[in-house]
Amino acid sequence: MVAPYAEFADRWGNAGFSEYVVLLAAQADRAFAEADEVTQAAAKAAFVRVAELEKDFWQMAYAAS
C-alpha cells in the first residue's frame, strides 16, 4: 500500500467497517420501510441531493489534480 493512502485504506477498507456499513444499511432500510409516504419522499430527495453534492465534490477534486 502506498504510504499516503495506507491510513485511509486501512480505516475504510477493513472488515469491521464493512460490517458497520451493513448494519447502518439495515437500520436505514427498516426506518424507511416504517416511514410514511411524506417522510419517504423527503428521504429520497435528501439522498439524491447528497449524491449530487458528492459527485460534484469528486468531479471538482479530480479536475483540480
PDB file of N, H, CA, C and O in Angstrom:
ATOM      1  N   MET A   1       0.850  -1.180   0.000  1.00  0.00           N
ATOM      2  CA  MET A   1       0.000   0.000   0.000  1.00  0.00           C
ATOM      3  C   MET A   1       0.895   1.242   0.000  1.00  0.00           C
ATOM      4  O   MET A   1       1.903   1.293   0.705  1.00  0.00           O
ATOM      5  N   VAL A   2       0.519   2.218  -0.783  1.00  0.00           N
ATOM      6  H   VAL A   2      -0.300   2.176  -1.356  1.00  0.00           H
ATOM      7  CA  VAL A   2       1.269   3.463  -0.870  1.00  0.00           C
ATOM      8  C   VAL A   2       1.066   4.257   0.423  1.00  0.00           C
ATOM      9  O   VAL A   2      -0.063   4.443   0.879  1.00  0.00           O
ATOM     10  N   ALA A   3       2.147   4.710   0.990  1.00  0.00           N
ATOM     11  H   ALA A   3       3.064   4.559   0.620  1.00  0.00           H
ATOM     12  CA  ALA A   3       2.132   5.348   2.320  1.00  0.00           C
ATOM     13  C   ALA A   3       1.076   6.443   2.492  1.00  0.00           C
ATOM     14  O   ALA A   3       0.363   6.419   3.495  1.00  0.00           O
ATOM     15  N   PRO A   4       0.940   7.384   1.588  1.00  0.00           N
ATOM     16  CA  PRO A   4      -0.035   8.443   1.865  1.00  0.00           C
ATOM     17  C   PRO A   4      -1.475   7.935   1.939  1.00  0.00           C
ATOM     18  O   PRO A   4      -2.336   8.603   2.511  1.00  0.00           O
ATOM     19  N   TYR A   5      -1.742   6.767   1.369  1.00  0.00           N
ATOM     20  H   TYR A   5      -1.042   6.224   0.904  1.00  0.00           H
ATOM     21  CA  TYR A   5      -3.115   6.266   1.305  1.00  0.00           C
ATOM     22  C   TYR A   5      -3.363   5.076   2.224  1.00  0.00           C
ATOM     23  O   TYR A   5      -4.510   4.657   2.380  1.00  0.00           O
ATOM     24  N   ALA A   6      -2.338   4.533   2.822  1.00  0.00           N
ATOM     25  H   ALA A   6      -1.407   4.874   2.695  1.00  0.00           H
ATOM     26  CA  ALA A   6      -2.486   3.339   3.655  1.00  0.00           C
ATOM     27  C   ALA A   6      -3.446   3.569   4.820  1.00  0.00           C
ATOM     28  O   ALA A   6      -4.269   2.706   5.126  1.00  0.00           O
ATOM     29  N   GLU A   7      -3.343   4.715   5.463  1.00  0.00           N
ATOM     30  H   GLU A   7      -2.674   5.415   5.215  1.00  0.00           H
ATOM     31  CA  GLU A   7      -4.214   5.009   6.603  1.00  0.00           C
ATOM     32  C   GLU A   7      -5.683   4.962   6.189  1.00  0.00           C
ATOM     33  O   GLU A   7      -6.518   4.393   6.893  1.00  0.00           O
ATOM     34  N   PHE A   8      -5.992   5.568   5.034  1.00  0.00           N
ATOM     35  H   PHE A   8      -5.314   6.030   4.462  1.00  0.00           H
ATOM     36  CA  PHE A   8      -7.380   5.608   4.571  1.00  0.00           C
ATOM     37  C   PHE A   8      -7.867   4.228   4.146  1.00  0.00           C
ATOM     38  O   PHE A   8      -9.001   3.854   4.444  1.00  0.00           O
ATOM     39  N   ALA A   9      -7.039   3.485   3.468  1.00  0.00           N
ATOM     40  H   ALA A   9      -6.118   3.790   3.226  1.00  0.00           H
ATOM     41  CA  ALA A   9      -7.413   2.131   3.051  1.00  0.00           C
ATOM     42  C   ALA A   9      -7.650   1.245   4.265  1.00  0.00           C
ATOM     43  O   ALA A   9      -8.596   0.457   4.289  1.00  0.00           O
ATOM     44  N   ASP A  10      -6.800   1.372   5.263  1.00  0.00           N
ATOM     45  H   ASP A  10      -6.032   2.013   5.243  1.00  0.00           H
ATOM     46  CA  ASP A  10      -6.966   0.573   6.479  1.00  0.00           C
ATOM     47  C   ASP A  10      -8.239   0.952   7.228  1.00  0.00           C
ATOM     48  O   ASP A  10      -8.945   0.085   7.742  1.00  0.00           O
ATOM     49  N   ARG A  11      -8.525   2.234   7.287  1.00  0.00           N
ATOM     50  H   ARG A  11      -7.952   2.939   6.869  1.00  0.00           H
ATOM     51  CA  ARG A  11      -9.692   2.698   8.033  1.00  0.00           C
ATOM     52  C   ARG A  11     -10.993   2.340   7.328  1.00  0.00           C
ATOM     53  O   ARG A  11     -11.912   1.812   7.953  1.00  0.00           O
ATOM     54  N   TRP A  12     -11.079   2.624   6.027  1.00  0.00           N
ATOM     55  H   TRP A  12     -10.333   3.053   5.519  1.00  0.00           H
ATOM     56  CA  TRP A  12     -12.345   2.478   5.312  1.00  0.00           C
ATOM     57  C   TRP A  12     -12.458   1.153   4.559  1.00  0.00           C
ATOM     58  O   TRP A  12     -13.509   0.857   3.990  1.00  0.00           O
ATOM     59  N   GLY A  13     -11.415   0.371   4.548  1.00  0.00           N
ATOM     60  H   GLY A  13     -10.561   0.611   5.010  1.00  0.00           H
ATOM     61  CA  GLY A  13     -11.442  -0.874   3.782  1.00  0.00           C
ATOM     62  C   GLY A  13     -11.341  -2.125   4.627  1.00  0.00           C
ATOM     63  O   GLY A  13     -11.115  -3.211   4.093  1.00  0.00           O
ATOM     64  N   ASN A  14     -11.502  -1.999   5.933  1.00  0.00           N
ATOM     65  H   ASN A  14     -11.685  -1.117   6.367  1.00  0.00           H
ATOM     66  CA  ASN A  14     -11.367  -3.193   6.781  1.00  0.00           C
ATOM     67  C   ASN A  14     -12.720  -3.876   6.982  1.00  0.00           C
ATOM     68  O   ASN A  14     -13.771  -3.276   6.754  1.00  0.00           O
ATOM     69  N   ALA A  15     -12.680  -5.126   7.408  1.00  0.00           N
ATOM     70  H   ALA A  15     -11.827  -5.614   7.593  1.00  0.00           H
ATOM     71  CA  ALA A  15     -13.899  -5.922   7.577  1.00  0.00           C
ATOM     72  C   ALA A  15     -14.828  -5.322   8.632  1.00  0.00           C
ATOM     73  O   ALA A  15     -16.047  -5.352   8.463  1.00  0.00           O
ATOM     74  N   GLY A  16     -14.278  -4.785   9.706  1.00  0.00           N
ATOM     75  H   GLY A  16     -13.288  -4.760   9.843  1.00  0.00           H
ATOM     76  CA  GLY A  16     -15.105  -4.183  10.750  1.00  0.00           C
ATOM     77  C   GLY A  16     -15.921  -3.014  10.229  1.00  0.00           C
ATOM     78  O   GLY A  16     -17.095  -2.871  10.573  1.00  0.00           O
ATOM     79  N   PHE A  17     -15.313  -2.182   9.407  1.00  0.00           N
ATOM     80  H   PHE A  17     -14.360  -2.298   9.128  1.00  0.00           H
ATOM     81  CA  PHE A  17     -16.037  -1.043   8.839  1.00  0.00           C
ATOM     82  C   PHE A  17     -17.113  -1.533   7.875  1.00  0.00           C
ATOM     83  O   PHE A  17     -18.218  -0.990   7.842  1.00  0.00           O
ATOM     84  N   SER A  18     -16.791  -2.555   7.095  1.00  0.00           N
ATOM     85  H   SER A  18     -15.894  -2.996   7.122  1.00  0.00           H
ATOM     86  CA  SER A  18     -17.782  -3.121   6.174  1.00  0.00           C
ATOM     87  C   SER A  18     -18.991  -3.657   6.934  1.00  0.00           C
ATOM     88  O   SER A  18     -20.127  -3.459   6.504  1.00  0.00           O
ATOM     89  N   GLU A  19     -18.761  -4.329   8.050  1.00  0.00           N
ATOM     90  H   GLU A  19     -17.838  -4.490   8.400  1.00  0.00           H
ATOM     91  CA  GLU A  19     -19.862  -4.831   8.879  1.00  0.00           C
ATOM     92  C   GLU A  19     -20.694  -3.686   9.426  1.00  0.00           C
ATOM     93  O   GLU A  19     -21.920  -3.780   9.485  1.00  0.00           O
ATOM     94  N   TYR A  20     -20.038  -2.607   9.826  1.00  0.00           N
ATOM     95  H   TYR A  20     -19.042  -2.531   9.778  1.00  0.00           H
ATOM     96  CA  TYR A  20     -20.719  -1.425  10.333  1.00  0.00           C
ATOM     97  C   TYR A  20     -21.632  -0.828   9.264  1.00  0.00           C
ATOM     98  O   TYR A  20     -22.764  -0.439   9.556  1.00  0.00           O
ATOM     99  N   VAL A  21     -21.143  -0.756   8.039  1.00  0.00           N
ATOM    100  H   VAL A  21     -20.224  -1.072   7.802  1.00  0.00           H
ATOM    101  CA  VAL A  21     -21.936  -0.207   6.940  1.00  0.00           C
ATOM    102  C   VAL A  21     -23.157  -1.080   6.678  1.00  0.00           C
ATOM    103  O   VAL A  21     -24.244  -0.559   6.429  1.00  0.00           O
ATOM    104  N   VAL A  22     -22.994  -2.399   6.731  1.00  0.00           N
ATOM    105  H   VAL A  22     -22.111  -2.822   6.934  1.00  0.00           H
ATOM    106  CA  VAL A  22     -24.127  -3.310   6.542  1.00  0.00           C
ATOM    107  C   VAL A  22     -25.171  -3.086   7.637  1.00  0.00           C
ATOM    108  O   VAL A  22     -26.370  -3.074   7.358  1.00  0.00           O
ATOM    109  N   LEU A  23     -24.719  -2.908   8.880  1.00  0.00           N
ATOM    110  H   LEU A  23     -23.745  -2.918   9.107  1.00  0.00           H
ATOM    111  CA  LEU A  23     -25.626  -2.639   9.991  1.00  0.00           C
ATOM    112  C   LEU A  23     -26.381  -1.323   9.775  1.00  0.00           C
ATOM    113  O   LEU A  23     -27.595  -1.266   9.972  1.00  0.00           O
ATOM    114  N   LEU A  24     -25.676  -0.280   9.376  1.00  0.00           N
ATOM    115  H   LEU A  24     -24.690  -0.326   9.217  1.00  0.00           H
ATOM    116  CA  LEU A  24     -26.325   1.006   9.114  1.00  0.00           C
ATOM    117  C   LEU A  24     -27.352   0.889   7.993  1.00  0.00           C
ATOM    118  O   LEU A  24     -28.437   1.463   8.081  1.00  0.00           O
ATOM    119  N   ALA A  25     -27.016   0.154   6.948  1.00  0.00           N
ATOM    120  H   ALA A  25     -26.134  -0.312   6.877  1.00  0.00           H
ATOM    121  CA  ALA A  25     -27.942  -0.024   5.827  1.00  0.00           C
ATOM    122  C   ALA A  25     -29.214  -0.727   6.290  1.00  0.00           C
ATOM    123  O   ALA A  25     -30.314  -0.334   5.901  1.00  0.00           O
ATOM    124  N   ALA A  26     -29.075  -1.759   7.112  1.00  0.00           N
ATOM    125  H   ALA A  26     -28.181  -2.078   7.427  1.00  0.00           H
ATOM    126  CA  ALA A  26     -30.248  -2.482   7.617  1.00  0.00           C
ATOM    127  C   ALA A  26     -31.119  -1.559   8.464  1.00  0.00           C
ATOM    128  O   ALA A  26     -32.345  -1.592   8.357  1.00  0.00           O
ATOM    129  N   GLN A  27     -30.497  -0.742   9.299  1.00  0.00           N
ATOM    130  H   GLN A  27     -29.501  -0.715   9.386  1.00  0.00           H
ATOM    131  CA  GLN A  27     -31.258   0.195  10.130  1.00  0.00           C
ATOM    132  C   GLN A  27     -31.972   1.235   9.269  1.00  0.00           C
ATOM    133  O   GLN A  27     -33.129   1.565   9.528  1.00  0.00           O
ATOM    134  N   ALA A  28     -31.298   1.746   8.258  1.00  0.00           N
ATOM    135  H   ALA A  28     -30.358   1.477   8.047  1.00  0.00           H
ATOM    136  CA  ALA A  28     -31.906   2.736   7.371  1.00  0.00           C
ATOM    137  C   ALA A  28     -33.056   2.119   6.582  1.00  0.00           C
ATOM    138  O   ALA A  28     -34.112   2.735   6.435  1.00  0.00           O
ATOM    139  N   ASP A  29     -32.857   0.909   6.079  1.00  0.00           N
ATOM    140  H   ASP A  29     -32.000   0.409   6.198  1.00  0.00           H
ATOM    141  CA  ASP A  29     -33.920   0.227   5.329  1.00  0.00           C
ATOM    142  C   ASP A  29     -35.155   0.011   6.206  1.00  0.00           C
ATOM    143  O   ASP A  29     -36.286   0.212   5.763  1.00  0.00           O
ATOM    144  N   ARG A  30     -34.926  -0.396   7.440  1.00  0.00           N
ATOM    145  H   ARG A  30     -34.007  -0.559   7.800  1.00  0.00           H
ATOM    146  CA  ARG A  30     -36.036  -0.640   8.372  1.00  0.00           C
ATOM    147  C   ARG A  30     -36.784   0.668   8.667  1.00  0.00           C
ATOM    148  O   ARG A  30     -38.014   0.702   8.636  1.00  0.00           O
ATOM    149  N   ALA A  31     -36.048   1.728   8.949  1.00  0.00           N
ATOM    150  H   ALA A  31     -35.049   1.700   8.974  1.00  0.00           H
ATOM    151  CA  ALA A  31     -36.674   3.021   9.238  1.00  0.00           C
ATOM    152  C   ALA A  31     -37.444   3.535   8.023  1.00  0.00           C
ATOM    153  O   ALA A  31     -38.539   4.078   8.162  1.00  0.00           O
ATOM    154  N   PHE A  32     -36.877   3.364   6.848  1.00  0.00           N
ATOM    155  H   PHE A  32     -35.987   2.923   6.734  1.00  0.00           H
ATOM    156  CA  PHE A  32     -37.539   3.821   5.619  1.00  0.00           C
ATOM    157  C   PHE A  32     -38.838   3.046   5.404  1.00  0.00           C
ATOM    158  O   PHE A  32     -39.866   3.635   5.069  1.00  0.00           O
ATOM    159  N   ALA A  33     -38.793   1.734   5.594  1.00  0.00           N
ATOM    160  H   ALA A  33     -37.959   1.255   5.867  1.00  0.00           H
ATOM    161  CA  ALA A  33     -39.978   0.894   5.387  1.00  0.00           C
ATOM    162  C   ALA A  33     -41.103   1.261   6.357  1.00  0.00           C
ATOM    163  O   ALA A  33     -42.278   1.115   6.022  1.00  0.00           O
ATOM    164  N   GLU A  34     -40.758   1.727   7.537  1.00  0.00           N
ATOM    165  H   GLU A  34     -39.803   1.846   7.809  1.00  0.00           H
ATOM    166  CA  GLU A  34     -41.751   2.074   8.558  1.00  0.00           C
ATOM    167  C   GLU A  34     -42.239   3.514   8.441  1.00  0.00           C
ATOM    168  O   GLU A  34     -43.199   3.897   9.110  1.00  0.00           O
ATOM    169  N   ALA A  35     -41.591   4.313   7.601  1.00  0.00           N
ATOM    170  H   ALA A  35     -40.811   4.002   7.058  1.00  0.00           H
ATOM    171  CA  ALA A  35     -41.936   5.734   7.482  1.00  0.00           C
ATOM    172  C   ALA A  35     -43.160   5.925   6.590  1.00  0.00           C
ATOM    173  O   ALA A  35     -43.466   5.091   5.737  1.00  0.00           O
ATOM    174  N   ASP A  36     -43.853   7.046   6.807  1.00  0.00           N
ATOM    175  H   ASP A  36     -43.604   7.723   7.500  1.00  0.00           H
ATOM    176  CA  ASP A  36     -44.991   7.370   5.946  1.00  0.00           C
ATOM    177  C   ASP A  36     -44.488   7.879   4.596  1.00  0.00           C
ATOM    178  O   ASP A  36     -43.294   8.122   4.425  1.00  0.00           O
ATOM    179  N   GLU A  37     -45.393   8.037   3.650  1.00  0.00           N
ATOM    180  H   GLU A  37     -46.363   7.840   3.788  1.00  0.00           H
ATOM    181  CA  GLU A  37     -45.012   8.415   2.283  1.00  0.00           C
ATOM    182  C   GLU A  37     -44.342   9.784   2.217  1.00  0.00           C
ATOM    183  O   GLU A  37     -43.417   9.974   1.427  1.00  0.00           O
ATOM    184  N   VAL A  38     -44.781  10.723   3.015  1.00  0.00           N
ATOM    185  H   VAL A  38     -45.532  10.569   3.656  1.00  0.00           H
ATOM    186  CA  VAL A  38     -44.175  12.066   3.012  1.00  0.00           C
ATOM    187  C   VAL A  38     -42.725  11.982   3.483  1.00  0.00           C
ATOM    188  O   VAL A  38     -41.837  12.600   2.895  1.00  0.00           O
ATOM    189  N   THR A  39     -42.495  11.225   4.532  1.00  0.00           N
ATOM    190  H   THR A  39     -43.216  10.724   5.010  1.00  0.00           H
ATOM    191  CA  THR A  39     -41.138  11.062   5.052  1.00  0.00           C
ATOM    192  C   THR A  39     -40.270  10.306   4.061  1.00  0.00           C
ATOM    193  O   THR A  39     -39.098  10.639   3.888  1.00  0.00           O
ATOM    194  N   GLN A  40     -40.827   9.293   3.408  1.00  0.00           N
ATOM    195  H   GLN A  40     -41.780   9.022   3.549  1.00  0.00           H
ATOM    196  CA  GLN A  40     -40.072   8.550   2.393  1.00  0.00           C
ATOM    197  C   GLN A  40     -39.672   9.465   1.239  1.00  0.00           C
ATOM    198  O   GLN A  40     -38.541   9.407   0.757  1.00  0.00           O
ATOM    199  N   ALA A  41     -40.606  10.312   0.800  1.00  0.00           N
ATOM    200  H   ALA A  41     -41.525  10.360   1.191  1.00  0.00           H
ATOM    201  CA  ALA A  41     -40.300  11.245  -0.294  1.00  0.00           C
ATOM    202  C   ALA A  41     -39.196  12.217   0.121  1.00  0.00           C
ATOM    203  O   ALA A  41     -38.298  12.509  -0.668  1.00  0.00           O
ATOM    204  N   ALA A  42     -39.260  12.715   1.349  1.00  0.00           N
ATOM    205  H   ALA A  42     -39.990  12.478   1.990  1.00  0.00           H
ATOM    206  CA  ALA A  42     -38.226  13.634   1.834  1.00  0.00           C
ATOM    207  C   ALA A  42     -36.880  12.923   1.934  1.00  0.00           C
ATOM    208  O   ALA A  42     -35.844  13.503   1.607  1.00  0.00           O
ATOM    209  N   ALA A  43     -36.892  11.679   2.382  1.00  0.00           N
ATOM    210  H   ALA A  43     -37.733  11.208   2.648  1.00  0.00           H
ATOM    211  CA  ALA A  43     -35.647  10.913   2.486  1.00  0.00           C
ATOM    212  C   ALA A  43     -35.042  10.675   1.100  1.00  0.00           C
ATOM    213  O   ALA A  43     -33.831  10.795   0.915  1.00  0.00           O
ATOM    214  N   LYS A  44     -35.882  10.342   0.144  1.00  0.00           N
ATOM    215  H   LYS A  44     -36.865  10.244   0.294  1.00  0.00           H
ATOM    216  CA  LYS A  44     -35.387  10.140  -1.225  1.00  0.00           C
ATOM    217  C   LYS A  44     -34.770  11.419  -1.772  1.00  0.00           C
ATOM    218  O   LYS A  44     -33.695  11.386  -2.371  1.00  0.00           O
ATOM    219  N   ALA A  45     -35.439  12.535  -1.571  1.00  0.00           N
ATOM    220  H   ALA A  45     -36.312  12.562  -1.085  1.00  0.00           H
ATOM    221  CA  ALA A  45     -34.930  13.820  -2.062  1.00  0.00           C
ATOM    222  C   ALA A  45     -33.602  14.170  -1.393  1.00  0.00           C
ATOM    223  O   ALA A  45     -32.683  14.656  -2.052  1.00  0.00           O
ATOM    224  N   ALA A  46     -33.502  13.929  -0.103  1.00  0.00           N
ATOM    225  H   ALA A  46     -34.249  13.534   0.432  1.00  0.00           H
ATOM    226  CA  ALA A  46     -32.252  14.212   0.606  1.00  0.00           C
ATOM    227  C   ALA A  46     -31.134  13.315   0.089  1.00  0.00           C
ATOM    228  O   ALA A  46     -30.008  13.777  -0.096  1.00  0.00           O
ATOM    229  N   PHE A  47     -31.429  12.050  -0.143  1.00  0.00           N
ATOM    230  H   PHE A  47     -32.344  11.675   0.008  1.00  0.00           H
ATOM    231  CA  PHE A  47     -30.427  11.127  -0.663  1.00  0.00           C
ATOM    232  C   PHE A  47     -29.920  11.584  -2.031  1.00  0.00           C
ATOM    233  O   PHE A  47     -28.715  11.600  -2.279  1.00  0.00           O
ATOM    234  N   VAL A  48     -30.837  11.949  -2.906  1.00  0.00           N
ATOM    235  H   VAL A  48     -31.816  11.936  -2.705  1.00  0.00           H
ATOM    236  CA  VAL A  48     -30.449  12.395  -4.250  1.00  0.00           C
ATOM    237  C   VAL A  48     -29.588  13.655  -4.156  1.00  0.00           C
ATOM    238  O   VAL A  48     -28.598  13.779  -4.877  1.00  0.00           O
ATOM    239  N   ARG A  49     -29.951  14.575  -3.289  1.00  0.00           N
ATOM    240  H   ARG A  49     -30.756  14.474  -2.703  1.00  0.00           H
ATOM    241  CA  ARG A  49     -29.174  15.814  -3.142  1.00  0.00           C
ATOM    242  C   ARG A  49     -27.766  15.531  -2.637  1.00  0.00           C
ATOM    243  O   ARG A  49     -26.795  16.087  -3.150  1.00  0.00           O
ATOM    244  N   VAL A  50     -27.655  14.670  -1.633  1.00  0.00           N
ATOM    245  H   VAL A  50     -28.444  14.219  -1.216  1.00  0.00           H
ATOM    246  CA  VAL A  50     -26.335  14.312  -1.104  1.00  0.00           C
ATOM    247  C   VAL A  50     -25.506  13.626  -2.193  1.00  0.00           C
ATOM    248  O   VAL A  50     -24.312  13.895  -2.323  1.00  0.00           O
ATOM    249  N   ALA A  51     -26.129  12.748  -2.970  1.00  0.00           N
ATOM    250  H   ALA A  51     -27.099  12.529  -2.865  1.00  0.00           H
ATOM    251  CA  ALA A  51     -25.408  12.066  -4.055  1.00  0.00           C
ATOM    252  C   ALA A  51     -24.924  13.072  -5.100  1.00  0.00           C
ATOM    253  O   ALA A  51     -23.809  12.950  -5.607  1.00  0.00           O
ATOM    254  N   GLU A  52     -25.752  14.062  -5.423  1.00  0.00           N
ATOM    255  H   GLU A  52     -26.658  14.161  -5.011  1.00  0.00           H
ATOM    256  CA  GLU A  52     -25.336  15.107  -6.375  1.00  0.00           C
ATOM    257  C   GLU A  52     -24.142  15.889  -5.840  1.00  0.00           C
ATOM    258  O   GLU A  52     -23.182  16.139  -6.568  1.00  0.00           O
ATOM    259  N   LEU A  53     -24.203  16.271  -4.573  1.00  0.00           N
ATOM    260  H   LEU A  53     -24.983  16.067  -3.982  1.00  0.00           H
ATOM    261  CA  LEU A  53     -23.102  17.025  -3.973  1.00  0.00           C
ATOM    262  C   LEU A  53     -21.830  16.187  -3.912  1.00  0.00           C
ATOM    263  O   LEU A  53     -20.735  16.699  -4.145  1.00  0.00           O
ATOM    264  N   GLU A  54     -21.971  14.905  -3.600  1.00  0.00           N
ATOM    265  H   GLU A  54     -22.861  14.489  -3.410  1.00  0.00           H
ATOM    266  CA  GLU A  54     -20.812  14.006  -3.563  1.00  0.00           C
ATOM    267  C   GLU A  54     -20.172  13.898  -4.951  1.00  0.00           C
ATOM    268  O   GLU A  54     -18.951  13.977  -5.086  1.00  0.00           O
ATOM    269  N   LYS A  55     -20.999  13.717  -5.969  1.00  0.00           N
ATOM    270  H   LYS A  55     -21.991  13.653  -5.859  1.00  0.00           H
ATOM    271  CA  LYS A  55     -20.493  13.644  -7.344  1.00  0.00           C
ATOM    272  C   LYS A  55     -19.772  14.934  -7.705  1.00  0.00           C
ATOM    273  O   LYS A  55     -18.672  14.902  -8.257  1.00  0.00           O
ATOM    274  N   ASP A  56     -20.390  16.067  -7.396  1.00  0.00           N
ATOM    275  H   ASP A  56     -21.283  16.093  -6.948  1.00  0.00           H
ATOM    276  CA  ASP A  56     -19.771  17.352  -7.706  1.00  0.00           C
ATOM    277  C   ASP A  56     -18.443  17.536  -6.976  1.00  0.00           C
ATOM    278  O   ASP A  56     -17.487  18.063  -7.547  1.00  0.00           O
ATOM    279  N   PHE A  57     -18.380  17.103  -5.716  1.00  0.00           N
ATOM    280  H   PHE A  57     -19.156  16.675  -5.252  1.00  0.00           H
ATOM    281  CA  PHE A  57     -17.135  17.208  -4.964  1.00  0.00           C
ATOM    282  C   PHE A  57     -16.029  16.418  -5.650  1.00  0.00           C
ATOM    283  O   PHE A  57     -14.929  16.933  -5.854  1.00  0.00           O
ATOM    284  N   TRP A  58     -16.318  15.164  -6.008  1.00  0.00           N
ATOM    285  H   TRP A  58     -17.211  14.745  -5.842  1.00  0.00           H
ATOM    286  CA  TRP A  58     -15.273  14.332  -6.605  1.00  0.00           C
ATOM    287  C   TRP A  58     -14.901  14.818  -8.002  1.00  0.00           C
ATOM    288  O   TRP A  58     -13.746  14.680  -8.406  1.00  0.00           O
ATOM    289  N   GLN A  59     -15.849  15.383  -8.750  1.00  0.00           N
ATOM    290  H   GLN A  59     -16.787  15.495  -8.422  1.00  0.00           H
ATOM    291  CA  GLN A  59     -15.511  15.978 -10.042  1.00  0.00           C
ATOM    292  C   GLN A  59     -14.573  17.165  -9.842  1.00  0.00           C
ATOM    293  O   GLN A  59     -13.602  17.328 -10.582  1.00  0.00           O
ATOM    294  N   MET A  60     -14.868  17.993  -8.838  1.00  0.00           N
ATOM    295  H   MET A  60     -15.657  17.861  -8.237  1.00  0.00           H
ATOM    296  CA  MET A  60     -14.032  19.141  -8.532  1.00  0.00           C
ATOM    297  C   MET A  60     -12.636  18.676  -8.105  1.00  0.00           C
ATOM    298  O   MET A  60     -11.627  19.206  -8.570  1.00  0.00           O
ATOM    299  N   ALA A  61     -12.592  17.693  -7.226  1.00  0.00           N
ATOM    300  H   ALA A  61     -13.412  17.262  -6.849  1.00  0.00           H
ATOM    301  CA  ALA A  61     -11.300  17.196  -6.731  1.00  0.00           C
ATOM    302  C   ALA A  61     -10.479  16.592  -7.857  1.00  0.00           C
ATOM    303  O   ALA A  61      -9.265  16.783  -7.915  1.00  0.00           O
ATOM    304  N   TYR A  62     -11.133  15.869  -8.747  1.00  0.00           N
ATOM    305  H   TYR A  62     -12.120  15.715  -8.700  1.00  0.00           H
ATOM    306  CA  TYR A  62     -10.432  15.251  -9.876  1.00  0.00           C
ATOM    307  C   TYR A  62      -9.914  16.324 -10.844  1.00  0.00           C
ATOM    308  O   TYR A  62      -8.784  16.246 -11.324  1.00  0.00           O
ATOM    309  N   ALA A  63     -10.743  17.305 -11.116  1.00  0.00           N
ATOM    310  H   ALA A  63     -11.662  17.368 -10.726  1.00  0.00           H
ATOM    311  CA  ALA A  63     -10.360  18.366 -12.057  1.00  0.00           C
ATOM    312  C   ALA A  63      -9.216  19.203 -11.516  1.00  0.00           C
ATOM    313  O   ALA A  63      -8.414  19.724 -12.290  1.00  0.00           O
ATOM    314  N   ALA A  64      -9.128  19.340 -10.196  1.00  0.00           N
ATOM    315  H   ALA A  64      -9.779  18.916  -9.567  1.00  0.00           H
ATOM    316  CA  ALA A  64      -8.079  20.154  -9.587  1.00  0.00           C
ATOM    317  C   ALA A  64      -6.728  19.459  -9.568  1.00  0.00           C
ATOM    318  O   ALA A  64      -5.696  20.105  -9.389  1.00  0.00           O
ATOM    319  N   SER A  65      -6.731  18.130  -9.754  1.00  0.00           N
ATOM    320  H   SER A  65      -7.570  17.605  -9.899  1.00  0.00           H
ATOM    321  CA  SER A  65      -5.447  17.415  -9.687  1.00  0.00           C
ATOM    322  C   SER A  65      -4.734  17.392 -11.018  1.00  0.00           C
ATOM    323  O   SER A  65      -3.644  16.830 -11.125  1.00  0.00           O
TER     324      SER A  65
END
